[in-house]
Amino acid sequence: MSFRFRSVTFAVAVSCSLGLLACAPVDEGSTAGAPPSGSLTAGQGSCAPAGLKTLKPGSFTFGTDEPVYQPWFSGNQPANGKGFESAVAYAVAGALGYQRDQVSWVRVPFSAAIQPGAKTYDADLNEFSITDERRKAVDFSAPYYEVAQAVVATKSSPVAAATTLAQLRGAKLGAQVGTTSYDATRQTIDPTEQISVYNNNDDAKQALATGQIQALVVDLPTAFEITGAAQVPDSVIVGQLPASGKPEQFGAVLDKDSPLTACVSAAVQKLRGDGTLAKLTDEWLARAGRAPELK
C-alpha cells in the first residue's frame, strides 16, 4: 500500500456486455453513479458526444497533474497517447464516440483535482485511488486499474533475476507493516516466511539499499517511483505478484454528481469487457514498465 496513492479497496458493479453496455443498477456503495434508464452503448444515444454535457460541446477535456511520469504518461506529454493513463484516456474517449482531435488536456494539481468546487476538466486521470472519503467531494468512474503488488531488488541481489514465486521463497523479504504489500507477501509467496517489517517505506527502502533485505514488496506505482527516480540505487522491479484479496483501484475523477459519470463508467466497463484494458496494462505496465507477473 502506498501512501502517495492513498490505498483503499472498493467494489464497483456496472455490469456491461461487449459493444452493447446494458448496465444493471449499480451496487450499493459504488462510486460509478447510476446509469440512465435503459441500455447504454458507448458513443450512441445518451452517451454520444452530442448528448454529453461536457465543458466544451463536442469535445472531451481530460485533466492530469504537472508533471506526470512514466509509465503512466510519456515525456510529460499527456496528449501524445503514450503511457498507460494517456492511452486509457483516449480509449475511453473513443468508446464514447470522440475522435482524437476532439480530446484536450488541462493540468490540475493532484490535491486540487479532488477538492469540491467547479472543475476545469470533464474527467481527471492521475492514479487516483478510489476512497469513501474522496467520494464525498467528487465522483469516480468504474475502476480502470487494479493496483498490483511488486517485488523490488537491487541488481546485486540473488533474487534480482527471479521469474517465479518459488525463487523468492527463502529470500530475505521486507514490507511496510500493516499494508496490503505485507499481506500479499504472505498470501502469494509463503505464509510461513519471516518477513522483515518496517514502520514506513523510507525505512524499508533503506534496508534494501544497505542489504539488510534482499527484496522489498511494495505496490507497483511505488515500485516505479523507487526504481525510476533511483530512490534505491541500482534497483529493479523483479516482477508483479499475482492478485490476492481485494485490490486498491484507480478511477477517473469527475465532478460530484456529474452527468458524465455513468457514461464514462460504461466506457471503462466496455474497455474491460473487450480486453482493451488488459492489453493496455500489458503494453504500458508489464512490458514497457518492465514489470512481468511472477508465476
N, C-alpha and C positions, 0 to 999 in steps of 0.2 A: 504494500500500500504506500503510495507516495503522497506526502502532504502537499506537494506542489500541485498535484492533480486532484486533491481532496477526495480520496476514495470513499465511495459509498455504493452499495449494491441496490439495484432496484429492478422491478419486473415490469415489463410492458407487454400488453397483448393487443395488438391491432392485427387481426388475422386477415391476410390478404392473399389472394391467389395470383399466379403469374398473369401479367398482362391486364386482367380484369381484377382490380383491387376491391373485392367485395368485402368490406370491413365490417366485422362484428362489433357490438358495443365494447368500449374499452373497459378492461377490468378495473375494479376499484383500486385506487392508488396509482394508476398510471398517469404519466405526465403528458401523454400524447394528445389529449384532448379528444372529445367525442367527434367522430366524423359526421359530416352531413348525412341526412337520411338517404337511404338508397345506396347503391354501389358507386364506388369511385374508380375511375380509370384515369391514371396519370396522364395529363395532357389533354383530357377531354372533359366535357361537362363543367361541373363546378370547380374542377381543378385545372381547367385550361387557362392559359395566360390572360385571356380576355375576361375571365370571371374571377381572377385572383386580385385581392385588394393589396397590391404591393405599393411600396413607397413611390415608385415611378411606374405608371401604367405601361404594360407591355415589356417590362424588364424586371429582373430579379437582382437584388443587391445583397451580396454576402459581406459579412464583417469578419475580421480577424485581427490579431494583435500586430504590433510593430516593435521589434522584428519578429519573424517566425522562422522556424528552423526545420532542417531535415530530421527525420524522413517525412514529417507531416506536410512540409512545403519545401520548395527547392529555390535556392538563391534569393530568399526573402522576396519572392515574386509570386504572390498567390494567384495572379491571373494567368500564369503560364500553364496551368493544368497539371503540373508535375508535383509529386509528393502526395501522400495518402489523402490528406484532407482537401487539398485542392482538387484532386481527381474525384473525390466523393461529391464535392460541391457541384462540379459540372455534371456529374452523373445524376444528381438529384434534380438539377435544373432541366436536364434533358428529359428525365422522366415526367416532368411537369409540362413539357412542351416548349421550353425555351431553347433557342439557338445560342451558340457560344457568344455571338456578338450582342446578345440581349442580356448578358450577365455582367455585372460590375462589382467592384470591391471597394470597401472603405476600411480604414484602420480604426480599431477601437481597443483601448487598453483592456486587459483581461478583467480587472475588477469593475470597470465601468460597464462592460457588456452585460453583467448580471445584476446591475442595480436597477431599482424601479425607475420608471420615467420613460419619456419618449426615446425611441431608438432611431439610429441613423442607418440601420440595416433591416433587411427582411428576416434573415437568419444568420447566425454567427457560429463559425466552426473554429474552435481553439482548444481542443482537448478538454472540454468541459465535462467533468463528472456529474452525473445526474444525482441530485440530492434533494431530500424533502425540504431542507432549509431554503435552497435556491428556488424551489418551486413556488415559494411564497411571493417571489418577486418577478419571476419570468416563467415562460413555458419552455418545455423541452420537446424535441421531436422523439419519435421512436429511436432507439439506440442504433448508431451506425458502426460502433466498435465496442467489443468486449475486451477489456484490458487483460492481457496475458501476464503471467509472471515469467521472469527471465533469470538466467544464471550468468553472472559476470565474473571473469577471472583475469588475472594478469597473463601476459603471453608466456611467462616462465612457469606458470602453474602446471602441475601434472595433469590437470583436468581441462586445460585450455582447448584441447582438440577433441574433447568428448563429443560423441554424436548420439549416445544413448543414455537413458536414465541409469542403467546398470553401471555405466562407467563413472557415475557420480557417487555411487554408494561406497561408503567408507572414506570419502574425502572429508576434509575439514571445511564444513559449510557454515555460513553465518547469515543472519537475517535480523531485521528490527523486531523487537519483542512486540507481541500483540497485533501483528499485521497479517494481512492476507498472504504476504510473502512467506512468513513463518509457517502459516497453516498449509500453504501449498507445498512447501518443502517436506513437511511431514506426510502429507497425503499422497504425493506423487513420487517422491524419491525413496524414503524409508521411514516408516512411523517410529522405528526404534533408534533412529540416528540421533547422536548427540550433537545438537545444533548450537553453535555459539550465538548468544542473543545480545543485542545492543539496544540502548535506550533511544537512539536515533540513527539515521542513515549516515550522518557525518562520522560517528564513531565506527560504524560498520565499514565505511569506505577506508578509514584509516587502518583498520585491522587488515583489510585486503591489501592495501598498499605496502604494509610492513610485513606481510607474510604470516600473520597470525592465523589467517584462514586461507584456504586455497580457492574458495569461490564464495560469492555473495549472491543471495537471491533477493531481487527487487522487482517492482513492476516494470514492464517493458518501457514505458515512457521514461522512467528514471534511469533504466539501463542505457537508453540512447543518450541521456544527458551525461552520465558518468563517463561513457566511452567517447562520445562526440566532442565534449568540451575538455577531455583529458583530465577530468577531476581525479581519476586514478591513472597515473602514467602507465602507458603500455597495456591498458586494459582492453578486453574484447568481450563481446557478447558470445557466450558459448552456445546458447540457444534458448528457446522458449519452453516452458513446462506445459504439459497438456492441461486443459481446463479442469478445474476442480472446484466444487462448491458454486456459490453464486458470485459471478464476476462483477467487478466495477464496470460501468458502462459509460461511454461518451455519447452525448446527444447534441444536436444543433439547438442553440438558444434562440428563442423568439420572444417577442413582446408578450407580456402577460395577457392571456385570453385573446391571443392573436387569431384572426380569422384564417391565417395561413397554416396554423399548427397541424390540423387534421390532414391537409393535402401534402405538406412536407413529410409527415409521418407515413402517409400512404406511399409516397415516392420512395422513402427509405425501405419500407417493407417490400416493395416491388423489387428493389435492387438486392435485397437479401434473398428473396424468393427465387429470383432468376440467376443467382450465383454471382452477380456483379460485385457485391461487397467482398465476397470471398476471394475473387480474382484480384481486386484492388489491394486487399490485405496481403495477399501473397506477393504481388508485384512490388509494392512500396515498403512493406514492413519486413516480410520474411526474406525476400531476395535483395532488393535494393538496400534495405536496412541491415542485411546480413544477420538475421535472427531466425534461423531454421528451428522447427519444432523438434524437440528431443523425443525419441520414441522409447 
